[in-house]
Amino acid sequence: MATNKKQGNWQKRTLAVRAGQLRSPFQETCEPLFFTAGYAYENAEEGEARFKGERPGYQYSRISNPTVTMFEQRMAALEGAPVARATTTGMAAVSAVFMAGLKNGDHVVAANALFGSCRYVLENVMSRFGVETTFIDGSAIENWQAAMRPNTRMLFLESPSNPTLTVFDLKAISAIADKAGARLVVDSAMASPAIQRPMDFGAHIVVHSTTKWTDGQGRALGGMILCRQDFLDENLNLFLRNTGPIISPFNAWLHLKSLETLDLRMKQHCENAAKVADFLATQKKVKKVLYPFRPDHPQHNLARAQMSGGGGIVTFEVEGGKNAAFKLANALGLIDVSNNFGDAKSLITHPETTTHQKLTPEMRAEQGVTSELLRLSVGLEDVGDLCEDLEQALKVA
Protein backbone atom coordinates (compact mmCIF):
# COMPACT_ATOMS: atom_id res chain seq x y z
CA MET A 1 0.00 0.00 0.00
CA ALA A 2 1.11 3.55 -0.66
CA THR A 3 0.01 7.06 0.23
CA ASN A 4 -1.82 8.60 -2.71
CA LYS A 5 -0.48 12.19 -2.48
CA LYS A 6 1.93 14.35 -0.52
CA GLN A 7 0.25 16.59 2.05
CA GLY A 8 2.48 19.60 1.51
CA ASN A 9 0.84 22.77 2.82
CA TRP A 10 -2.74 21.63 2.41
CA GLN A 11 -5.46 23.59 4.15
CA LYS A 12 -7.72 22.11 6.82
CA ARG A 13 -10.59 21.14 4.53
CA THR A 14 -8.23 19.40 2.10
CA LEU A 15 -6.56 17.51 4.95
CA ALA A 16 -9.98 16.32 6.12
CA VAL A 17 -10.56 14.70 2.72
CA ARG A 18 -7.07 13.55 1.71
CA ALA A 19 -4.67 13.25 4.65
CA GLY A 20 -3.34 9.81 5.51
CA GLN A 21 -5.03 8.04 2.61
CA LEU A 22 -3.52 4.65 1.75
CA ARG A 23 -4.33 2.96 -1.53
CA SER A 24 -4.04 -0.69 -2.40
CA PRO A 25 -2.88 -1.85 -5.86
CA PHE A 26 -6.52 -1.55 -6.96
CA GLN A 27 -6.23 2.29 -6.70
CA GLU A 28 -9.63 2.72 -5.05
CA THR A 29 -10.85 6.30 -4.52
CA CYS A 30 -12.76 5.44 -1.33
CA GLU A 31 -10.53 4.42 1.56
CA PRO A 32 -10.64 0.62 1.93
CA LEU A 33 -12.06 -1.12 4.99
CA PHE A 34 -9.76 -3.94 6.09
CA PHE A 35 -11.63 -6.64 7.99
CA THR A 36 -8.84 -8.87 9.24
CA ALA A 37 -7.49 -9.95 12.60
CA GLY A 38 -4.09 -11.10 11.38
CA TYR A 39 -1.57 -10.64 8.58
CA ALA A 40 0.51 -13.17 6.64
CA TYR A 41 4.27 -12.87 6.17
CA GLU A 42 6.32 -13.92 3.17
CA ASN A 43 8.42 -16.05 5.49
CA ALA A 44 9.22 -16.61 9.18
CA GLU A 45 12.13 -14.18 9.01
CA GLU A 46 9.77 -11.37 8.00
CA GLY A 47 7.50 -12.14 10.95
CA GLU A 48 10.45 -11.95 13.32
CA ALA A 49 11.60 -8.66 11.83
CA ARG A 50 8.16 -7.06 12.17
CA PHE A 51 7.83 -8.09 15.80
CA LYS A 52 11.27 -6.69 16.52
CA GLY A 53 10.36 -3.43 14.81
CA GLU A 54 13.10 -3.89 12.24
CA ARG A 55 10.73 -4.01 9.29
CA PRO A 56 7.50 -2.05 8.71
CA GLY A 57 4.21 -3.86 8.37
CA TYR A 58 1.19 -5.07 10.28
CA GLN A 59 1.13 -7.92 12.77
CA TYR A 60 -2.29 -8.08 14.42
CA SER A 61 -5.28 -5.71 14.36
CA ARG A 62 -5.25 -5.35 18.15
CA ILE A 63 -1.98 -3.51 17.56
CA SER A 64 -2.61 -1.76 14.23
CA ASN A 65 -4.69 -2.01 11.07
CA PRO A 66 -4.46 -0.12 7.74
CA THR A 67 -7.94 1.42 8.09
CA VAL A 68 -7.21 2.51 11.65
CA THR A 69 -3.87 3.95 10.52
CA MET A 70 -5.62 6.17 7.98
CA PHE A 71 -8.03 7.45 10.62
CA GLU A 72 -5.17 8.17 13.03
CA GLN A 73 -3.06 9.96 10.45
CA ARG A 74 -5.95 12.12 9.27
CA MET A 75 -6.86 13.14 12.83
CA ALA A 76 -3.21 13.93 13.55
CA ALA A 77 -3.05 16.14 10.45
CA LEU A 78 -6.20 18.03 11.44
CA GLU A 79 -5.02 18.52 15.04
CA GLY A 80 -1.47 19.46 14.10
CA ALA A 81 -0.26 16.57 16.27
CA PRO A 82 2.89 14.49 15.66
CA VAL A 83 1.13 11.14 16.24
CA ALA A 84 -2.27 9.71 17.10
CA ARG A 85 -3.78 6.46 18.36
CA ALA A 86 -7.46 5.54 18.03
CA THR A 87 -9.37 3.79 20.81
CA THR A 88 -12.74 2.12 21.31
CA THR A 89 -14.33 5.14 23.05
CA GLY A 90 -13.47 8.58 24.34
CA MET A 91 -13.29 7.26 27.90
CA ALA A 92 -10.90 4.53 26.72
CA ALA A 93 -8.67 7.31 25.38
CA VAL A 94 -8.79 9.26 28.66
CA SER A 95 -8.19 6.15 30.77
CA ALA A 96 -5.32 4.96 28.57
CA VAL A 97 -3.53 8.31 28.93
CA PHE A 98 -3.78 8.14 32.72
CA MET A 99 -2.85 4.46 32.99
CA ALA A 100 0.06 4.74 30.55
CA GLY A 101 1.42 8.05 31.78
CA LEU A 102 1.09 7.79 35.57
CA LYS A 103 2.43 5.52 38.26
CA ASN A 104 2.22 5.01 42.01
CA GLY A 105 3.19 8.21 43.82
CA ASP A 106 2.35 10.59 40.97
CA HIS A 107 0.08 13.61 41.36
CA VAL A 108 -2.48 15.13 38.96
CA VAL A 109 -4.01 18.62 38.99
CA ALA A 110 -7.43 18.67 37.34
CA ALA A 111 -10.12 21.28 36.77
CA ASN A 112 -13.24 20.39 38.73
CA ALA A 113 -15.41 21.20 35.69
CA LEU A 114 -15.27 17.65 34.32
CA PHE A 115 -17.53 15.07 32.71
CA GLY A 116 -18.65 12.67 35.43
CA SER A 117 -16.79 9.63 34.06
CA CYS A 118 -13.50 11.54 33.80
CA ARG A 119 -13.76 12.56 37.44
CA TYR A 120 -14.62 8.98 38.42
CA VAL A 121 -11.51 7.58 36.72
CA LEU A 122 -9.23 10.05 38.47
CA GLU A 123 -10.91 9.91 41.86
CA ASN A 124 -11.87 6.24 42.13
CA VAL A 125 -9.69 4.27 39.72
CA MET A 126 -6.32 5.99 39.65
CA SER A 127 -6.39 6.43 43.43
CA ARG A 128 -6.35 2.63 43.80
CA PHE A 129 -2.91 2.65 42.19
CA GLY A 130 -1.49 5.39 44.38
CA VAL A 131 -2.15 8.35 42.07
CA GLU A 132 -3.54 11.40 43.87
CA THR A 133 -5.57 14.14 42.20
CA THR A 134 -6.18 17.71 43.34
CA PHE A 135 -9.35 19.25 41.86
CA ILE A 136 -9.40 23.02 41.47
CA ASP A 137 -11.37 25.89 40.00
CA GLY A 138 -9.32 25.92 36.82
CA SER A 139 -10.67 29.20 35.51
CA ALA A 140 -8.25 31.02 37.87
CA ILE A 141 -4.68 30.52 36.61
CA GLU A 142 -3.20 31.03 40.08
CA ASN A 143 -5.05 27.92 41.29
CA TRP A 144 -3.10 25.72 38.87
CA GLN A 145 0.23 27.03 40.10
CA ALA A 146 -0.82 26.77 43.76
CA ALA A 147 -1.83 23.12 43.36
CA MET A 148 1.44 22.01 41.76
CA ARG A 149 3.71 19.65 43.71
CA PRO A 150 7.17 18.23 43.01
CA ASN A 151 5.50 14.93 41.98
CA THR A 152 2.86 16.51 39.69
CA ARG A 153 3.06 14.68 36.37
CA MET A 154 -0.16 15.70 34.61
CA LEU A 155 -2.60 18.58 34.39
CA PHE A 156 -6.05 17.68 33.03
CA LEU A 157 -8.97 19.74 31.80
CA GLU A 158 -11.86 19.85 29.35
CA SER A 159 -12.17 22.99 27.24
CA PRO A 160 -14.96 23.84 26.73
CA SER A 161 -16.11 21.83 29.73
CA ASN A 162 -19.13 19.54 29.82
CA PRO A 163 -21.81 20.82 30.38
CA THR A 164 -21.16 24.38 31.60
CA LEU A 165 -18.84 25.34 28.71
CA THR A 166 -16.04 26.79 30.83
CA VAL A 167 -13.09 27.74 28.63
CA PHE A 168 -9.56 27.50 30.03
CA ASP A 169 -6.42 29.45 29.15
CA LEU A 170 -4.46 26.69 27.44
CA LYS A 171 -1.33 28.75 26.81
CA ALA A 172 -0.98 29.85 30.43
CA ILE A 173 -1.72 26.39 31.85
CA SER A 174 0.66 24.65 29.45
CA ALA A 175 3.40 27.05 30.55
CA ILE A 176 2.86 25.94 34.15
CA ALA A 177 3.09 22.31 33.04
CA ASP A 178 6.28 22.96 31.05
CA LYS A 179 7.96 24.67 33.98
CA ALA A 180 7.24 21.66 36.21
CA GLY A 181 8.18 19.02 33.64
CA ALA A 182 4.57 17.82 33.58
CA ARG A 183 2.15 17.21 30.69
CA LEU A 184 -1.05 19.15 29.99
CA VAL A 185 -3.83 16.82 28.79
CA VAL A 186 -6.81 18.52 27.12
CA ASP A 187 -10.13 16.82 26.44
CA SER A 188 -11.30 18.71 23.35
CA ALA A 189 -14.36 16.58 22.56
CA MET A 190 -16.79 19.48 23.00
CA ALA A 191 -14.98 21.45 20.27
CA SER A 192 -13.53 19.03 17.66
CA PRO A 193 -10.33 19.73 15.68
CA ALA A 194 -12.40 21.76 13.21
CA ILE A 195 -12.68 24.68 15.64
CA GLN A 196 -9.92 24.13 18.24
CA ARG A 197 -6.36 22.75 18.19
CA PRO A 198 -5.04 22.68 21.78
CA MET A 199 -1.51 21.77 20.68
CA ASP A 200 -1.26 25.16 19.00
CA PHE A 201 -1.45 26.61 22.52
CA GLY A 202 1.08 24.25 24.11
CA ALA A 203 -0.98 21.21 25.13
CA HIS A 204 1.10 18.01 25.23
CA ILE A 205 -1.76 15.50 24.81
CA VAL A 206 -5.25 15.89 23.34
CA VAL A 207 -8.07 13.38 23.71
CA HIS A 208 -11.38 13.13 21.87
CA SER A 209 -14.54 11.12 21.95
CA THR A 210 -14.83 10.69 18.19
CA THR A 211 -18.30 9.32 18.89
CA LYS A 212 -19.38 12.95 19.02
CA TRP A 213 -18.69 15.59 16.34
CA THR A 214 -16.22 13.42 14.39
CA ASP A 215 -18.79 10.72 13.67
CA GLY A 216 -21.47 13.39 13.60
CA GLN A 217 -24.43 11.08 13.12
CA GLY A 218 -24.63 9.11 16.36
CA ARG A 219 -23.64 5.85 14.67
CA ALA A 220 -20.49 4.44 16.20
CA LEU A 221 -18.24 4.71 19.25
CA GLY A 222 -14.62 5.81 19.07
CA GLY A 223 -11.86 7.78 20.78
CA MET A 224 -8.54 9.37 19.88
CA ILE A 225 -5.29 10.19 21.66
CA LEU A 226 -3.04 12.77 20.00
CA CYS A 227 0.40 13.30 21.47
CA ARG A 228 4.07 13.87 20.92
CA GLN A 229 6.41 11.10 19.83
CA ASP A 230 8.09 10.74 23.22
CA PHE A 231 4.83 9.97 25.04
CA LEU A 232 3.89 7.44 22.36
CA ASP A 233 7.27 5.69 22.48
CA GLU A 234 7.87 5.79 26.22
CA ASN A 235 4.36 5.35 27.60
CA LEU A 236 1.46 4.74 25.27
CA ASN A 237 2.47 2.16 22.67
CA LEU A 238 3.22 -0.71 25.05
CA PHE A 239 0.10 -0.01 27.10
CA LEU A 240 -2.22 -0.05 24.09
CA ARG A 241 -0.48 -3.04 22.54
CA ASN A 242 -0.85 -5.17 25.65
CA THR A 243 -4.24 -4.04 26.95
CA GLY A 244 -6.11 -3.78 23.65
CA PRO A 245 -8.50 -0.77 23.81
CA ILE A 246 -8.11 -0.26 20.05
CA ILE A 247 -10.96 0.92 17.81
CA SER A 248 -12.48 -1.60 15.41
CA PRO A 249 -11.63 -1.17 11.71
CA PHE A 250 -15.31 -0.63 10.89
CA ASN A 251 -15.77 2.18 13.39
CA ALA A 252 -12.47 3.71 12.31
CA TRP A 253 -13.66 3.65 8.69
CA LEU A 254 -16.96 5.34 9.59
CA HIS A 255 -15.15 8.10 11.49
CA LEU A 256 -12.52 8.45 8.77
CA LYS A 257 -15.21 9.07 6.17
CA SER A 258 -17.01 11.49 8.52
CA LEU A 259 -13.87 13.61 8.76
CA GLU A 260 -14.36 14.55 5.11
CA THR A 261 -17.35 16.72 6.09
CA LEU A 262 -16.31 17.71 9.63
CA ASP A 263 -15.35 21.29 8.80
CA LEU A 264 -18.53 21.89 6.79
CA ARG A 265 -20.74 20.34 9.48
CA MET A 266 -19.11 22.23 12.34
CA LYS A 267 -19.60 25.56 10.58
CA GLN A 268 -23.33 24.85 10.41
CA HIS A 269 -23.49 23.49 13.96
CA CYS A 270 -21.81 26.68 15.21
CA GLU A 271 -24.07 28.93 13.15
CA ASN A 272 -27.22 27.14 14.36
CA ALA A 273 -26.05 27.06 17.99
CA ALA A 274 -25.25 30.78 18.02
CA LYS A 275 -28.73 31.61 16.72
CA VAL A 276 -30.41 29.25 19.21
CA ALA A 277 -28.40 30.77 22.07
CA ASP A 278 -29.45 34.29 21.05
CA PHE A 279 -33.06 33.16 20.79
CA LEU A 280 -33.05 31.53 24.24
CA ALA A 281 -31.52 34.66 25.75
CA THR A 282 -34.69 36.60 24.78
CA GLN A 283 -37.08 34.17 26.50
CA LYS A 284 -38.53 35.24 29.85
CA LYS A 285 -38.50 31.74 31.37
CA VAL A 286 -34.80 31.28 30.59
CA LYS A 287 -32.64 32.46 33.51
CA LYS A 288 -29.21 32.07 31.94
CA VAL A 289 -27.66 31.07 28.61
CA LEU A 290 -24.09 29.83 28.23
CA TYR A 291 -22.45 29.86 24.80
CA PRO A 292 -18.71 30.56 24.36
CA PHE A 293 -19.07 33.14 21.56
CA ARG A 294 -21.77 35.21 23.26
CA PRO A 295 -20.39 38.43 24.82
CA ASP A 296 -21.99 37.52 28.17
CA HIS A 297 -20.01 34.25 28.45
CA PRO A 298 -17.47 34.56 31.33
CA GLN A 299 -14.55 33.57 29.06
CA HIS A 300 -15.87 35.10 25.84
CA ASN A 301 -12.59 36.77 24.79
CA LEU A 302 -10.53 33.68 25.62
CA ALA A 303 -12.92 31.46 23.66
CA ARG A 304 -12.54 33.65 20.58
CA ALA A 305 -8.75 33.60 20.96
CA GLN A 306 -8.57 29.79 21.12
CA MET A 307 -11.51 28.68 18.97
CA SER A 308 -12.59 29.51 15.43
CA GLY A 309 -16.24 28.85 16.30
CA GLY A 310 -18.39 28.74 19.41
CA GLY A 311 -19.24 25.06 19.06
CA GLY A 312 -22.53 23.22 18.77
CA ILE A 313 -23.52 23.11 22.45
CA VAL A 314 -25.78 25.61 24.22
CA THR A 315 -26.38 25.29 27.96
CA PHE A 316 -29.22 27.14 29.66
CA GLU A 317 -31.20 27.35 32.89
CA VAL A 318 -34.98 27.62 33.14
CA GLU A 319 -37.08 29.01 35.97
CA GLY A 320 -38.72 26.37 38.16
CA GLY A 321 -35.93 23.88 38.86
CA LYS A 322 -35.93 20.21 37.86
CA ASN A 323 -39.70 20.08 37.40
CA ALA A 324 -39.66 22.87 34.83
CA ALA A 325 -36.59 21.45 33.09
CA PHE A 326 -38.29 18.06 32.74
CA LYS A 327 -41.53 19.64 31.50
CA LEU A 328 -39.61 21.54 28.83
CA ALA A 329 -37.70 18.46 27.67
CA ASN A 330 -40.86 16.35 27.59
CA ALA A 331 -42.76 19.00 25.61
CA LEU A 332 -40.22 19.13 22.77
CA GLY A 333 -41.54 17.70 19.54
CA LEU A 334 -38.52 17.95 17.23
CA ILE A 335 -35.57 17.85 19.62
CA ASP A 336 -34.83 14.43 21.16
CA VAL A 337 -34.11 13.77 24.83
CA SER A 338 -30.71 12.03 24.84
CA ASN A 339 -27.46 12.23 26.82
CA ASN A 340 -25.32 12.02 23.67
CA PHE A 341 -24.12 15.09 21.79
CA GLY A 342 -22.51 15.88 18.44
CA ASP A 343 -25.28 14.31 16.34
CA ALA A 344 -26.82 15.78 13.19
CA LYS A 345 -30.07 15.64 15.19
CA SER A 346 -30.57 18.11 18.04
CA LEU A 347 -30.45 16.46 21.46
CA ILE A 348 -31.21 17.76 24.95
CA THR A 349 -30.30 16.33 28.35
CA HIS A 350 -30.60 17.20 32.03
CA PRO A 351 -27.01 16.76 33.30
CA GLU A 352 -27.90 16.61 36.99
CA THR A 353 -29.84 13.39 36.47
CA THR A 354 -27.83 11.89 33.59
CA THR A 355 -24.19 12.64 32.74
CA HIS A 356 -23.37 14.07 36.20
CA GLN A 357 -25.85 12.02 38.22
CA LYS A 358 -23.19 10.03 40.10
CA LEU A 359 -21.41 13.13 41.41
CA THR A 360 -22.21 14.36 44.89
CA PRO A 361 -24.41 17.46 45.23
CA GLU A 362 -21.30 19.36 46.38
CA MET A 363 -19.37 18.34 43.26
CA ARG A 364 -22.25 19.36 41.01
CA ALA A 365 -22.48 22.70 42.80
CA GLU A 366 -18.74 23.27 42.19
CA GLN A 367 -19.32 22.80 38.48
CA GLY A 368 -22.50 24.85 38.26
CA VAL A 369 -24.63 21.80 37.40
CA THR A 370 -27.97 22.86 38.86
CA SER A 371 -31.40 21.22 38.84
CA GLU A 372 -32.63 23.75 36.27
CA LEU A 373 -29.71 23.32 33.86
CA LEU A 374 -30.22 21.80 30.41
CA ARG A 375 -27.56 21.00 27.81
CA LEU A 376 -28.65 21.32 24.19
CA SER A 377 -26.60 19.79 21.38
CA VAL A 378 -27.72 21.82 18.38
CA GLY A 379 -28.00 19.76 15.23
CA LEU A 380 -28.24 20.47 11.52
CA GLU A 381 -31.99 21.01 11.28
CA ASP A 382 -33.43 24.33 10.13
CA VAL A 383 -32.74 26.76 12.97
CA GLY A 384 -36.21 28.29 12.65
CA ASP A 385 -37.77 24.91 13.35
CA LEU A 386 -35.52 24.44 16.38
CA CYS A 387 -36.43 27.83 17.87
CA GLU A 388 -40.13 27.19 17.24
CA ASP A 389 -39.89 23.86 19.06
CA LEU A 390 -38.10 25.45 22.01
CA GLU A 391 -40.60 28.31 22.14
CA GLN A 392 -43.64 26.05 22.40
CA ALA A 393 -41.88 23.84 24.99
CA LEU A 394 -40.99 26.89 27.12
CA LYS A 395 -44.69 27.78 27.27
CA VAL A 396 -45.38 24.37 28.80
CA ALA A 397 -42.45 24.65 31.23
C-alpha positions in Angstrom: 0.0 0.0 0.0 1.1 3.6 -0.7 0.0 7.1 0.2 -1.8 8.6 -2.7 -0.5 12.2 -2.5 1.9 14.4 -0.5 0.3 16.6 2.0 2.5 19.6 1.5 0.8 22.8 2.8 -2.7 21.6 2.4 -5.5 23.6 4.2 -7.7 22.1 6.8 -10.6 21.1 4.5 -8.2 19.4 2.1 -6.6 17.5 5.0 -10.0 16.3 6.1 -10.6 14.7 2.7 -7.1 13.5 1.7 -4.7 13.2 4.7 -3.3 9.8 5.5 -5.0 8.0 2.6 -3.5 4.6 1.8 -4.3 3.0 -1.5 -4.0 -0.7 -2.4 -2.9 -1.9 -5.9 -6.5 -1.6 -7.0 -6.2 2.3 -6.7 -9.6 2.7 -5.1 -10.8 6.3 -4.5 -12.8 5.4 -1.3 -10.5 4.4 1.6 -10.6 0.6 1.9 -12.1 -1.1 5.0 -9.8 -3.9 6.1 -11.6 -6.6 8.0 -8.8 -8.9 9.2 -7.5 -9.9 12.6 -4.1 -11.1 11.4 -1.6 -10.6 8.6 0.5 -13.2 6.6 4.3 -12.9 6.2 6.3 -13.9 3.2 8.4 -16.0 5.5 9.2 -16.6 9.2 12.1 -14.2 9.0 9.8 -11.4 8.0 7.5 -12.1 11.0 10.5 -12.0 13.3 11.6 -8.7 11.8 8.2 -7.1 12.2 7.8 -8.1 15.8 11.3 -6.7 16.5 10.4 -3.4 14.8 13.1 -3.9 12.2 10.7 -4.0 9.3 7.5 -2.0 8.7 4.2 -3.9 8.4 1.2 -5.1 10.3 1.1 -7.9 12.8 -2.3 -8.1 14.4 -5.3 -5.7 14.4 -5.3 -5.3 18.1 -2.0 -3.5 17.6 -2.6 -1.8 14.2 -4.7 -2.0 11.1 -4.5 -0.1 7.7 -7.9 1.4 8.1 -7.2 2.5 11.7 -3.9 4.0 10.5 -5.6 6.2 8.0 -8.0 7.4 10.6 -5.2 8.2 13.0 -3.1 10.0 10.5 -5.9 12.1 9.3 -6.9 13.1 12.8 -3.2 13.9 13.6 -3.1 16.1 10.5 -6.2 18.0 11.4 -5.0 18.5 15.0 -1.5 19.5 14.1 -0.3 16.6 16.3 2.9 14.5 15.7 1.1 11.1 16.2 -2.3 9.7 17.1 -3.8 6.5 18.4 -7.5 5.5 18.0 -9.4 3.8 20.8 -12.7 2.1 21.3 -14.3 5.1 23.0 -13.5 8.6 24.3 -13.3 7.3 27.9 -10.9 4.5 26.7 -8.7 7.3 25.4 -8.8 9.3 28.7 -8.2 6.1 30.8 -5.3 5.0 28.6 -3.5 8.3 28.9 -3.8 8.1 32.7 -2.9 4.5 33.0 0.1 4.7 30.6 1.4 8.1 31.8 1.1 7.8 35.6 2.4 5.5 38.3 2.2 5.0 42.0 3.2 8.2 43.8 2.3 10.6 41.0 0.1 13.6 41.4 -2.5 15.1 39.0 -4.0 18.6 39.0 -7.4 18.7 37.3 -10.1 21.3 36.8 -13.2 20.4 38.7 -15.4 21.2 35.7 -15.3 17.7 34.3 -17.5 15.1 32.7 -18.6 12.7 35.4 -16.8 9.6 34.1 -13.5 11.5 33.8 -13.8 12.6 37.4 -14.6 9.0 38.4 -11.5 7.6 36.7 -9.2 10.1 38.5 -10.9 9.9 41.9 -11.9 6.2 42.1 -9.7 4.3 39.7 -6.3 6.0 39.7 -6.4 6.4 43.4 -6.3 2.6 43.8 -2.9 2.7 42.2 -1.5 5.4 44.4 -2.1 8.3 42.1 -3.5 11.4 43.9 -5.6 14.1 42.2 -6.2 17.7 43.3 -9.3 19.3 41.9 -9.4 23.0 41.5 -11.4 25.9 40.0 -9.3 25.9 36.8 -10.7 29.2 35.5 -8.3 31.0 37.9 -4.7 30.5 36.6 -3.2 31.0 40.1 -5.1 27.9 41.3 -3.1 25.7 38.9 0.2 27.0 40.1 -0.8 26.8 43.8 -1.8 23.1 43.4 1.4 22.0 41.8 3.7 19.6 43.7 7.2 18.2 43.0 5.5 14.9 42.0 2.9 16.5 39.7 3.1 14.7 36.4 -0.2 15.7 34.6 -2.6 18.6 34.4 -6.0 17.7 33.0 -9.0 19.7 31.8 -11.9 19.9 29.4 -12.2 23.0 27.2 -15.0 23.8 26.7 -16.1 21.8 29.7 -19.1 19.5 29.8 -21.8 20.8 30.4 -21.2 24.4 31.6 -18.8 25.3 28.7 -16.0 26.8 30.8 -13.1 27.7 28.6 -9.6 27.5 30.0 -6.4 29.5 29.2 -4.5 26.7 27.4 -1.3 28.7 26.8 -1.0 29.8 30.4 -1.7 26.4 31.9 0.7 24.6 29.4 3.4 27.1 30.5 2.9 25.9 34.2 3.1 22.3 33.0 6.3 23.0 31.0 8.0 24.7 34.0 7.2 21.7 36.2 8.2 19.0 33.6 4.6 17.8 33.6 2.2 17.2 30.7 -1.0 19.1 30.0 -3.8 16.8 28.8 -6.8 18.5 27.1 -10.1 16.8 26.4 -11.3 18.7 23.4 -14.4 16.6 22.6 -16.8 19.5 23.0 -15.0 21.4 20.3 -13.5 19.0 17.7 -10.3 19.7 15.7 -12.4 21.8 13.2 -12.7 24.7 15.6 -9.9 24.1 18.2 -6.4 22.8 18.2 -5.0 22.7 21.8 -1.5 21.8 20.7 -1.3 25.2 19.0 -1.4 26.6 22.5 1.1 24.3 24.1 -1.0 21.2 25.1 1.1 18.0 25.2 -1.8 15.5 24.8 -5.2 15.9 23.3 -8.1 13.4 23.7 -11.4 13.1 21.9 -14.5 11.1 22.0 -14.8 10.7 18.2 -18.3 9.3 18.9 -19.4 13.0 19.0 -18.7 15.6 16.3 -16.2 13.4 14.4 -18.8 10.7 13.7 -21.5 13.4 13.6 -24.4 11.1 13.1 -24.6 9.1 16.4 -23.6 5.8 14.7 -20.5 4.4 16.2 -18.2 4.7 19.3 -14.6 5.8 19.1 -11.9 7.8 20.8 -8.5 9.4 19.9 -5.3 10.2 21.7 -3.0 12.8 20.0 0.4 13.3 21.5 4.1 13.9 20.9 6.4 11.1 19.8 8.1 10.7 23.2 4.8 10.0 25.0 3.9 7.4 22.4 7.3 5.7 22.5 7.9 5.8 26.2 4.4 5.3 27.6 1.5 4.7 25.3 2.5 2.2 22.7 3.2 -0.7 25.0 0.1 0.0 27.1 -2.2 0.0 24.1 -0.5 -3.0 22.5 -0.9 -5.2 25.7 -4.2 -4.0 27.0 -6.1 -3.8 23.7 -8.5 -0.8 23.8 -8.1 -0.3 20.0 -11.0 0.9 17.8 -12.5 -1.6 15.4 -11.6 -1.2 11.7 -15.3 -0.6 10.9 -15.8 2.2 13.4 -12.5 3.7 12.3 -13.7 3.6 8.7 -17.0 5.3 9.6 -15.2 8.1 11.5 -12.5 8.5 8.8 -15.2 9.1 6.2 -17.0 11.5 8.5 -13.9 13.6 8.8 -14.4 14.6 5.1 -17.3 16.7 6.1 -16.3 17.7 9.6 -15.3 21.3 8.8 -18.5 21.9 6.8 -20.7 20.3 9.5 -19.1 22.2 12.3 -19.6 25.6 10.6 -23.3 24.8 10.4 -23.5 23.5 14.0 -21.8 26.7 15.2 -24.1 28.9 13.2 -27.2 27.1 14.4 -26.1 27.1 18.0 -25.3 30.8 18.0 -28.7 31.6 16.7 -30.4 29.3 19.2 -28.4 30.8 22.1 -29.4 34.3 21.1 -33.1 33.2 20.8 -33.1 31.5 24.2 -31.5 34.7 25.8 -34.7 36.6 24.8 -37.1 34.2 26.5 -38.5 35.2 29.9 -38.5 31.7 31.4 -34.8 31.3 30.6 -32.6 32.5 33.5 -29.2 32.1 31.9 -27.7 31.1 28.6 -24.1 29.8 28.2 -22.4 29.9 24.8 -18.7 30.6 24.4 -19.1 33.1 21.6 -21.8 35.2 23.3 -20.4 38.4 24.8 -22.0 37.5 28.2 -20.0 34.2 28.5 -17.5 34.6 31.3 -14.6 33.6 29.1 -15.9 35.1 25.8 -12.6 36.8 24.8 -10.5 33.7 25.6 -12.9 31.5 23.7 -12.5 33.7 20.6 -8.7 33.6 21.0 -8.6 29.8 21.1 -11.5 28.7 19.0 -12.6 29.5 15.4 -16.2 28.9 16.3 -18.4 28.7 19.4 -19.2 25.1 19.1 -22.5 23.2 18.8 -23.5 23.1 22.4 -25.8 25.6 24.2 -26.4 25.3 28.0 -29.2 27.1 29.7 -31.2 27.4 32.9 -35.0 27.6 33.1 -37.1 29.0 36.0 -38.7 26.4 38.2 -35.9 23.9 38.9 -35.9 20.2 37.9 -39.7 20.1 37.4 -39.7 22.9 34.8 -36.6 21.5 33.1 -38.3 18.1 32.7 -41.5 19.6 31.5 -39.6 21.5 28.8 -37.7 18.5 27.7 -40.9 16.3 27.6 -42.8 19.0 25.6 -40.2 19.1 22.8 -41.5 17.7 19.5 -38.5 18.0 17.2 -35.6 17.9 19.6 -34.8 14.4 21.2 -34.1 13.8 24.8 -30.7 12.0 24.8 -27.5 12.2 26.8 -25.3 12.0 23.7 -24.1 15.1 21.8 -22.5 15.9 18.4 -25.3 14.3 16.3 -26.8 15.8 13.2 -30.1 15.6 15.2 -30.6 18.1 18.0 -30.4 16.5 21.5 -31.2 17.8 25.0 -30.3 16.3 28.3 -30.6 17.2 32.0 -27.0 16.8 33.3 -27.9 16.6 37.0 -29.8 13.4 36.5 -27.8 11.9 33.6 -24.2 12.6 32.7 -23.4 14.1 36.2 -25.9 12.0 38.2 -23.2 10.0 40.1 -21.4 13.1 41.4 -22.2 14.4 44.9 -24.4 17.5 45.2 -21.3 19.4 46.4 -19.4 18.3 43.3 -22.2 19.4 41.0 -22.5 22.7 42.8 -18.7 23.3 42.2 -19.3 22.8 38.5 -22.5 24.9 38.3 -24.6 21.8 37.4 -28.0 22.9 38.9 -31.4 21.2 38.8 -32.6 23.8 36.3 -29.7 23.3 33.9 -30.2 21.8 30.4 -27.6 21.0 27.8 -28.7 21.3 24.2 -26.6 19.8 21.4 -27.7 21.8 18.4 -28.0 19.8 15.2 -28.2 20.5 11.5 -32.0 21.0 11.3 -33.4 24.3 10.1 -32.7 26.8 13.0 -36.2 28.3 12.6 -37.8 24.9 13.4 -35.5 24.4 16.4 -36.4 27.8 17.9 -40.1 27.2 17.2 -39.9 23.9 19.1 -38.1 25.4 22.0 -40.6 28.3 22.1 -43.6 26.0 22.4 -41.9 23.8 25.0 -41.0 26.9 27.1 -44.7 27.8 27.3 -45.4 24.4 28.8 -42.4 24.7 31.2 
